[in-house]
Amino acid sequence: MPEDVPATDVAMLFDRAAEAHAADRVESALEGYLQVLELAPDHVATLIHVAHVYLRFDRQRDAELVLQRLAASDDETLIASIAGLPEANLVFAGFCTGAGQPALADRILAKALRLWPDDPALNEAVGQRLADEGQYDAAEAYFRHALSVAPDRASTRLSQAELRVRQRDIAGALEILLDLLELEPGNSDAVRRAIAVIEDGVHDADLAAHFLHRLAELIEEDGEALAYIGFKMLADERFEGALAAFARASDLDLDTHETLIGSGTAAYGLGEERAAESYWLQGLAAIPDDAGAWLAVVETFAHDLPRGMLRRLVDGAAKRAEASPEELSRVAEFACQLTLHDLASEIVERALALRPGNVRSLEIKAALDRFKKD
């Protein structure tokens, strides 16, 4: 800092800019930081924050130039400038990486780790960088050390699970994620990652069902994830698990027409016809009042519902398309695909009564007439 510039002036300007930055007034913050640098061009903390703002504005080249200036500073000075907080060093290392300065990021992390060897966040960050470089055993050692200090640290467990995925230890990754959910049932990151790992990495249907069932038992707050699990189990004809997942989703106030019809389909698969009918009636009552929504339900459940229920859905779609020959023709086409030919004939006749020359309706009628002859 130039000798003729009072340190109090620099500190005041910096604090004012940092306050604007914390309040997300990023343009005002940048203006303030640049004022600081006019007085003290090598003020390290300000350079760090300016690099951050440049990256926020996607000014990659400007951020790189600032970080090059920082790279010329002494590492000890850099660390001391960030108020002695290991978390701040992590943030700065992330800025360096994002601005194309990974070597500087490694130096900062290494220095910080020597100062705070037991800091879990630093150990996790170093482990992630080693994992990115393919040094899996070394990465695992850092993750384990982080967890020895902070056993409940969710982000480290997620990083450890990602490491297992990279090592193609899918079962190991899922065990870590499920263990995390036992500690934090509301951890949505763990839920979504577990679903993705099962979807992409578990190719054995029985094993996938096993993990989905365990996952459903642990979820406490994510109704959408439970519904997803319900539909996955329904597709695999694991009706008991599907019905349980839908019931848990309902407990979380996720009673959509899809989940209700899914519940009915699962109950039907279990031979519980009365329960199935009850669910289906609730689901039908909840479908939005337009033909497209009814046909969307038909598409979703075409392979799962009994013909009587499919007929009710197609008929419901037709009733909501009464004023449009085009929509009626579309519904008739669905009926044909489901081999509900008598219902398709009724619907196409209604379409032709509205518009006798409708080409698509005439084509469907001709196809149905050929089918009857054959």
DRENZANU-114587 format. One record per residue (C-alpha): residue in three letters; x, y, z. Coordinates in nm, 2 decimals. Layout:
# residues N
ATOM  code  east  north  up
ATOM  ALA  X  Y  Z
...
This chain:
# residues 374
ATOM  code  east  north  up
ATOM  MET  0.00  0.00  0.00
ATOM  PRO  0.14  0.35  -0.08
ATOM  GLU  0.28  0.52  0.23
ATOM  ASP  0.06  0.83  0.18
ATOM  VAL  -0.27  0.64  0.18
ATOM  PRO  -0.42  0.60  0.53
ATOM  ALA  -0.50  0.23  0.61
ATOM  THR  -0.82  0.34  0.76
ATOM  ASP  -0.94  0.48  0.43
ATOM  VAL  -0.87  0.15  0.25
ATOM  ALA  -1.03  -0.05  0.53
ATOM  MET  -1.34  0.17  0.52
ATOM  LEU  -1.38  0.14  0.15
ATOM  PHE  -1.32  -0.23  0.16
ATOM  ASP  -1.58  -0.28  0.43
ATOM  ARG  -1.84  -0.08  0.24
ATOM  ALA  -1.78  -0.28  -0.08
ATOM  ALA  -1.79  -0.61  0.12
ATOM  GLU  -2.12  -0.50  0.27
ATOM  ALA  -2.27  -0.44  -0.07
ATOM  HIS  -2.13  -0.77  -0.19
ATOM  ALA  -2.29  -0.96  0.11
ATOM  ALA  -2.62  -0.79  0.02
ATOM  ASP  -2.59  -0.92  -0.34
ATOM  ARG  -2.55  -0.56  -0.48
ATOM  VAL  -2.27  -0.69  -0.69
ATOM  GLU  -2.22  -0.40  -0.93
ATOM  SER  -2.19  -0.16  -0.63
ATOM  ALA  -1.95  -0.40  -0.47
ATOM  LEU  -1.73  -0.41  -0.78
ATOM  GLU  -1.72  -0.03  -0.80
ATOM  GLY  -1.62  -0.02  -0.43
ATOM  TYR  -1.35  -0.28  -0.47
ATOM  LEU  -1.20  -0.10  -0.77
ATOM  GLN  -1.19  0.22  -0.56
ATOM  VAL  -0.99  0.03  -0.30
ATOM  LEU  -0.75  -0.09  -0.57
ATOM  GLU  -0.69  0.26  -0.69
ATOM  LEU  -0.56  0.34  -0.35
ATOM  ALA  -0.39  0.01  -0.28
ATOM  PRO  -0.33  -0.19  -0.60
ATOM  ASP  -0.19  -0.49  -0.42
ATOM  HIS  -0.46  -0.52  -0.15
ATOM  VAL  -0.49  -0.90  -0.16
ATOM  ALA  -0.83  -0.94  0.00
ATOM  THR  -0.98  -0.69  -0.25
ATOM  LEU  -0.82  -0.87  -0.55
ATOM  ILE  -0.98  -1.20  -0.42
ATOM  HIS  -1.32  -1.04  -0.41
ATOM  VAL  -1.28  -0.87  -0.75
ATOM  ALA  -1.20  -1.20  -0.90
ATOM  HIS  -1.51  -1.34  -0.75
ATOM  VAL  -1.73  -1.07  -0.89
ATOM  TYR  -1.57  -1.10  -1.24
ATOM  LEU  -1.65  -1.47  -1.24
ATOM  ARG  -2.01  -1.39  -1.13
ATOM  PHE  -2.04  -1.17  -1.44
ATOM  ASP  -1.88  -1.43  -1.66
ATOM  ARG  -1.58  -1.20  -1.72
ATOM  GLN  -1.34  -1.50  -1.73
ATOM  ARG  -1.05  -1.31  -1.88
ATOM  ASP  -1.07  -1.03  -1.63
ATOM  ALA  -1.08  -1.28  -1.34
ATOM  GLU  -0.77  -1.46  -1.48
ATOM  LEU  -0.58  -1.14  -1.49
ATOM  VAL  -0.66  -1.06  -1.13
ATOM  LEU  -0.57  -1.41  -1.03
ATOM  GLN  -0.24  -1.38  -1.21
ATOM  ARG  -0.16  -1.08  -0.99
ATOM  LEU  -0.25  -1.29  -0.69
ATOM  ALA  -0.03  -1.57  -0.80
ATOM  ALA  0.27  -1.33  -0.78
ATOM  SER  0.19  -1.27  -0.41
ATOM  ASP  0.34  -1.48  -0.13
ATOM  ASP  0.12  -1.78  -0.04
ATOM  GLU  0.15  -1.69  0.33
ATOM  THR  0.03  -1.34  0.26
ATOM  LEU  -0.27  -1.48  0.07
ATOM  ILE  -0.37  -1.71  0.35
ATOM  ALA  -0.32  -1.44  0.61
ATOM  SER  -0.53  -1.20  0.41
ATOM  ILE  -0.84  -1.42  0.43
ATOM  ALA  -0.89  -1.36  0.80
ATOM  GLY  -0.75  -1.70  0.90
ATOM  LEU  -1.06  -1.89  0.79
ATOM  PRO  -1.01  -2.22  0.62
ATOM  GLU  -1.35  -2.19  0.45
ATOM  ALA  -1.23  -1.87  0.28
ATOM  ASN  -0.93  -2.05  0.14
ATOM  LEU  -1.17  -2.31  -0.01
ATOM  VAL  -1.37  -2.03  -0.17
ATOM  PHE  -1.06  -1.87  -0.31
ATOM  ALA  -0.93  -2.21  -0.44
ATOM  GLY  -1.26  -2.25  -0.62
ATOM  PHE  -1.22  -1.91  -0.78
ATOM  CYS  -0.87  -2.00  -0.89
ATOM  THR  -0.99  -2.32  -1.05
ATOM  GLY  -1.28  -2.15  -1.22
ATOM  ALA  -1.05  -1.89  -1.36
ATOM  GLY  -0.81  -2.14  -1.51
ATOM  GLN  -0.55  -2.13  -1.23
ATOM  PRO  -0.56  -2.49  -1.09
ATOM  ALA  -0.20  -2.48  -0.98
ATOM  LEU  -0.26  -2.18  -0.77
ATOM  ALA  -0.57  -2.35  -0.62
ATOM  ASP  -0.35  -2.65  -0.53
ATOM  ARG  -0.09  -2.44  -0.36
ATOM  ILE  -0.35  -2.25  -0.16
ATOM  LEU  -0.52  -2.57  -0.05
ATOM  ALA  -0.19  -2.74  0.04
ATOM  LYS  -0.08  -2.44  0.25
ATOM  ALA  -0.42  -2.41  0.42
ATOM  LEU  -0.42  -2.79  0.50
ATOM  ARG  -0.08  -2.75  0.67
ATOM  LEU  -0.23  -2.48  0.88
ATOM  TRP  -0.56  -2.66  0.95
ATOM  PRO  -0.48  -3.03  0.90
ATOM  ASP  -0.80  -3.14  1.07
ATOM  ASP  -1.04  -2.91  0.90
ATOM  PRO  -1.31  -3.14  0.74
ATOM  ALA  -1.40  -2.90  0.46
ATOM  LEU  -1.03  -2.87  0.35
ATOM  ASN  -0.98  -3.24  0.36
ATOM  GLU  -1.30  -3.29  0.16
ATOM  ALA  -1.18  -3.03  -0.10
ATOM  VAL  -0.84  -3.19  -0.14
ATOM  GLY  -1.01  -3.53  -0.17
ATOM  GLN  -1.23  -3.41  -0.44
ATOM  ARG  -0.94  -3.27  -0.64
ATOM  LEU  -0.75  -3.60  -0.61
ATOM  ALA  -1.06  -3.79  -0.72
ATOM  ASP  -1.09  -3.56  -1.02
ATOM  GLU  -0.73  -3.66  -1.10
ATOM  GLY  -0.80  -4.03  -1.07
ATOM  GLN  -0.61  -4.07  -0.74
ATOM  TYR  -0.89  -4.26  -0.57
ATOM  ASP  -0.70  -4.42  -0.28
ATOM  ALA  -0.55  -4.08  -0.18
ATOM  ALA  -0.89  -3.92  -0.22
ATOM  GLU  -1.05  -4.18  0.01
ATOM  ALA  -0.79  -4.12  0.28
ATOM  TYR  -0.88  -3.75  0.29
ATOM  PHE  -1.25  -3.82  0.29
ATOM  ARG  -1.21  -4.06  0.58
ATOM  HIS  -1.00  -3.81  0.77
ATOM  ALA  -1.27  -3.55  0.72
ATOM  LEU  -1.54  -3.79  0.85
ATOM  SER  -1.32  -3.89  1.15
ATOM  VAL  -1.34  -3.53  1.25
ATOM  ALA  -1.70  -3.47  1.15
ATOM  PRO  -1.88  -3.80  1.11
ATOM  ASP  -2.21  -3.65  1.02
ATOM  ARG  -2.08  -3.42  0.75
ATOM  ALA  -2.32  -3.48  0.46
ATOM  SER  -2.12  -3.32  0.18
ATOM  THR  -1.82  -3.55  0.25
ATOM  ARG  -2.04  -3.86  0.25
ATOM  LEU  -2.18  -3.74  -0.09
ATOM  SER  -1.83  -3.70  -0.22
ATOM  GLN  -1.74  -4.04  -0.09
ATOM  ALA  -2.04  -4.19  -0.27
ATOM  GLU  -1.93  -4.02  -0.59
ATOM  LEU  -1.59  -4.17  -0.55
ATOM  ARG  -1.75  -4.52  -0.52
ATOM  VAL  -1.94  -4.45  -0.84
ATOM  ARG  -1.62  -4.36  -1.02
ATOM  GLN  -1.47  -4.68  -0.89
ATOM  ARG  -1.78  -4.87  -1.02
ATOM  ASP  -1.86  -4.98  -0.67
ATOM  ILE  -2.23  -4.91  -0.72
ATOM  ALA  -2.35  -5.11  -0.42
ATOM  GLY  -2.09  -4.93  -0.20
ATOM  ALA  -2.21  -4.59  -0.33
ATOM  LEU  -2.57  -4.67  -0.24
ATOM  GLU  -2.48  -4.80  0.10
ATOM  ILE  -2.31  -4.46  0.18
ATOM  LEU  -2.61  -4.27  0.05
ATOM  LEU  -2.86  -4.48  0.24
ATOM  ASP  -2.65  -4.44  0.56
ATOM  LEU  -2.65  -4.07  0.50
ATOM  LEU  -3.03  -4.07  0.47
ATOM  GLU  -3.06  -4.26  0.80
ATOM  LEU  -2.88  -3.96  0.96
ATOM  GLU  -3.06  -3.70  0.75
ATOM  PRO  -3.39  -3.83  0.61
ATOM  GLY  -3.46  -3.49  0.46
ATOM  ASN  -3.13  -3.47  0.25
ATOM  SER  -3.27  -3.42  -0.10
ATOM  ASP  -2.92  -3.44  -0.26
ATOM  ALA  -2.88  -3.79  -0.12
ATOM  VAL  -3.23  -3.89  -0.23
ATOM  ARG  -3.18  -3.77  -0.59
ATOM  ARG  -2.83  -3.91  -0.62
ATOM  ALA  -2.94  -4.25  -0.49
ATOM  ILE  -3.22  -4.26  -0.75
ATOM  ALA  -2.98  -4.16  -1.03
ATOM  VAL  -2.73  -4.43  -0.92
ATOM  ILE  -3.00  -4.70  -0.91
ATOM  GLU  -3.13  -4.58  -1.25
ATOM  ASP  -2.79  -4.57  -1.42
ATOM  GLY  -2.59  -4.83  -1.24
ATOM  VAL  -2.80  -5.11  -1.11
ATOM  HIS  -2.89  -5.34  -1.39
ATOM  ASP  -3.02  -5.63  -1.19
ATOM  ALA  -3.40  -5.58  -1.14
ATOM  ASP  -3.41  -5.76  -0.80
ATOM  LEU  -3.12  -5.55  -0.66
ATOM  ALA  -3.27  -5.23  -0.79
ATOM  ALA  -3.60  -5.31  -0.62
ATOM  HIS  -3.41  -5.39  -0.30
ATOM  PHE  -3.24  -5.05  -0.30
ATOM  LEU  -3.56  -4.86  -0.41
ATOM  HIS  -3.75  -5.03  -0.12
ATOM  ARG  -3.48  -4.93  0.13
ATOM  LEU  -3.47  -4.58  -0.01
ATOM  ALA  -3.85  -4.54  0.01
ATOM  GLU  -3.84  -4.64  0.38
ATOM  LEU  -3.59  -4.37  0.46
ATOM  ILE  -3.74  -4.07  0.27
ATOM  GLU  -3.94  -3.84  0.50
ATOM  GLU  -3.99  -3.52  0.30
ATOM  ASP  -3.97  -3.58  -0.07
ATOM  GLY  -4.31  -3.68  -0.20
ATOM  GLU  -4.20  -3.66  -0.56
ATOM  ALA  -3.92  -3.90  -0.51
ATOM  LEU  -4.15  -4.14  -0.34
ATOM  ALA  -4.39  -4.12  -0.63
ATOM  TYR  -4.11  -4.18  -0.87
ATOM  ILE  -4.01  -4.50  -0.68
ATOM  GLY  -4.38  -4.60  -0.68
ATOM  PHE  -4.39  -4.58  -1.06
ATOM  LYS  -4.06  -4.76  -1.10
ATOM  MET  -4.19  -5.05  -0.88
ATOM  LEU  -4.52  -5.05  -1.06
ATOM  ALA  -4.34  -5.08  -1.40
ATOM  ASP  -4.16  -5.39  -1.26
ATOM  GLU  -4.49  -5.53  -1.12
ATOM  ARG  -4.37  -5.50  -0.77
ATOM  PHE  -4.71  -5.40  -0.66
ATOM  GLU  -4.67  -5.41  -0.28
ATOM  GLY  -4.37  -5.18  -0.29
ATOM  ALA  -4.54  -4.95  -0.53
ATOM  LEU  -4.85  -4.92  -0.32
ATOM  ALA  -4.63  -4.85  -0.01
ATOM  ALA  -4.44  -4.58  -0.19
ATOM  PHE  -4.76  -4.41  -0.32
ATOM  ALA  -4.90  -4.43  0.03
ATOM  ARG  -4.60  -4.25  0.17
ATOM  ALA  -4.62  -3.99  -0.10
ATOM  SER  -4.99  -3.94  0.00
ATOM  ASP  -4.88  -3.89  0.36
ATOM  LEU  -4.67  -3.60  0.23
ATOM  ASP  -4.98  -3.45  0.06
ATOM  LEU  -4.88  -3.56  -0.29
ATOM  ASP  -5.22  -3.69  -0.41
ATOM  THR  -5.20  -3.63  -0.78
ATOM  HIS  -5.43  -3.80  -1.02
ATOM  GLU  -5.12  -4.00  -1.14
ATOM  THR  -5.03  -4.13  -0.79
ATOM  LEU  -5.40  -4.21  -0.72
ATOM  ILE  -5.44  -4.41  -1.04
ATOM  GLY  -5.10  -4.57  -0.98
ATOM  SER  -5.21  -4.67  -0.63
ATOM  GLY  -5.53  -4.82  -0.79
ATOM  THR  -5.32  -5.01  -1.04
ATOM  ALA  -5.09  -5.15  -0.77
ATOM  ALA  -5.39  -5.25  -0.56
ATOM  TYR  -5.54  -5.42  -0.86
ATOM  GLY  -5.22  -5.61  -0.92
ATOM  LEU  -5.24  -5.73  -0.56
ATOM  GLY  -5.60  -5.85  -0.62
ATOM  GLU  -5.75  -5.58  -0.40
ATOM  GLU  -6.02  -5.48  -0.65
ATOM  ARG  -6.23  -5.27  -0.41
ATOM  ALA  -5.93  -5.07  -0.31
ATOM  ALA  -5.83  -5.03  -0.67
ATOM  GLU  -6.17  -4.90  -0.77
ATOM  SER  -6.17  -4.65  -0.48
ATOM  TYR  -5.82  -4.52  -0.58
ATOM  TRP  -5.92  -4.50  -0.95
ATOM  LEU  -6.24  -4.31  -0.87
ATOM  GLN  -6.04  -4.05  -0.67
ATOM  GLY  -5.79  -4.03  -0.95
ATOM  LEU  -6.05  -3.98  -1.22
ATOM  ALA  -6.20  -3.70  -1.01
ATOM  ALA  -5.86  -3.53  -0.99
ATOM  ILE  -5.77  -3.53  -1.36
ATOM  PRO  -5.79  -3.18  -1.51
ATOM  ASP  -6.10  -3.12  -1.72
ATOM  ASP  -5.95  -3.14  -2.07
ATOM  ALA  -5.91  -3.42  -2.32
ATOM  GLY  -5.53  -3.39  -2.34
ATOM  ALA  -5.49  -3.46  -1.96
ATOM  TRP  -5.71  -3.77  -1.98
ATOM  LEU  -5.51  -3.90  -2.28
ATOM  ALA  -5.19  -3.84  -2.10
ATOM  VAL  -5.31  -4.07  -1.83
ATOM  VAL  -5.40  -4.33  -2.09
ATOM  GLU  -5.04  -4.31  -2.23
ATOM  THR  -4.89  -4.34  -1.89
ATOM  PHE  -5.09  -4.64  -1.78
ATOM  ALA  -5.17  -4.81  -2.11
ATOM  HIS  -4.98  -5.13  -2.02
ATOM  ASP  -5.09  -5.15  -1.66
ATOM  LEU  -5.46  -5.08  -1.64
ATOM  PRO  -5.74  -5.33  -1.71
ATOM  ARG  -5.94  -5.27  -2.03
ATOM  GLY  -6.24  -5.15  -1.84
ATOM  MET  -6.04  -4.87  -1.68
ATOM  LEU  -5.88  -4.78  -2.00
ATOM  ARG  -6.22  -4.76  -2.16
ATOM  ARG  -6.34  -4.52  -1.89
ATOM  LEU  -6.04  -4.30  -1.94
ATOM  VAL  -6.08  -4.29  -2.32
ATOM  ASP  -6.45  -4.23  -2.29
ATOM  GLY  -6.37  -3.95  -2.04
ATOM  ALA  -6.13  -3.79  -2.29
ATOM  ALA  -6.40  -3.81  -2.56
ATOM  LYS  -6.65  -3.63  -2.34
ATOM  ARG  -6.41  -3.35  -2.29
ATOM  ALA  -6.34  -3.32  -2.66
ATOM  GLU  -6.70  -3.30  -2.77
ATOM  ALA  -6.67  -2.96  -2.94
ATOM  SER  -6.36  -3.04  -3.15
ATOM  PRO  -6.37  -3.29  -3.43
ATOM  GLU  -5.99  -3.28  -3.43
ATOM  GLU  -5.96  -3.37  -3.07
ATOM  LEU  -6.23  -3.64  -3.11
ATOM  SER  -6.03  -3.79  -3.39
ATOM  ARG  -5.72  -3.80  -3.17
ATOM  VAL  -5.91  -3.98  -2.90
ATOM  ALA  -6.05  -4.22  -3.15
ATOM  GLU  -5.70  -4.29  -3.26
ATOM  PHE  -5.60  -4.38  -2.90
ATOM  ALA  -5.90  -4.61  -2.88
ATOM  CYS  -5.78  -4.79  -3.20
ATOM  GLN  -5.43  -4.83  -3.06
ATOM  LEU  -5.58  -4.99  -2.74
ATOM  THR  -5.80  -5.21  -2.97
ATOM  LEU  -6.11  -5.06  -2.82
ATOM  HIS  -6.26  -5.07  -3.17
ATOM  ASP  -6.63  -5.03  -3.08
ATOM  LEU  -6.56  -4.72  -2.87
ATOM  ALA  -6.34  -4.58  -3.14
ATOM  SER  -6.62  -4.62  -3.39
ATOM  GLU  -6.86  -4.43  -3.16
ATOM  ILE  -6.61  -4.15  -3.11
ATOM  VAL  -6.53  -4.11  -3.48
ATOM  GLU  -6.90  -4.10  -3.57
ATOM  ARG  -6.93  -3.81  -3.32
ATOM  ALA  -6.64  -3.64  -3.49
ATOM  LEU  -6.79  -3.68  -3.83
ATOM  ALA  -7.13  -3.55  -3.71
ATOM  LEU  -6.95  -3.23  -3.62
ATOM  ARG  -6.75  -3.20  -3.94
ATOM  PRO  -6.85  -3.46  -4.21
ATOM  GLY  -6.55  -3.39  -4.43
ATOM  ASN  -6.28  -3.41  -4.16
ATOM  VAL  -6.00  -3.60  -4.34
ATOM  ARG  -5.85  -3.77  -4.03
ATOM  SER  -6.19  -3.88  -3.90
ATOM  LEU  -6.26  -4.04  -4.24
ATOM  GLU  -5.92  -4.22  -4.25
ATOM  ILE  -5.99  -4.36  -3.90
ATOM  LYS  -6.34  -4.47  -4.00
ATOM  ALA  -6.21  -4.64  -4.31
ATOM  ALA  -5.95  -4.82  -4.11
ATOM  LEU  -6.21  -4.94  -3.86
ATOM  ASP  -6.44  -5.06  -4.15
ATOM  ARG  -6.15  -5.26  -4.29
ATOM  PHE  -6.09  -5.41  -3.95
ATOM  LYS  -6.45  -5.52  -3.92
ATOM  LYS  -6.44  -5.68  -4.26
ATOM  ASP  -6.13  -5.87  -4.17
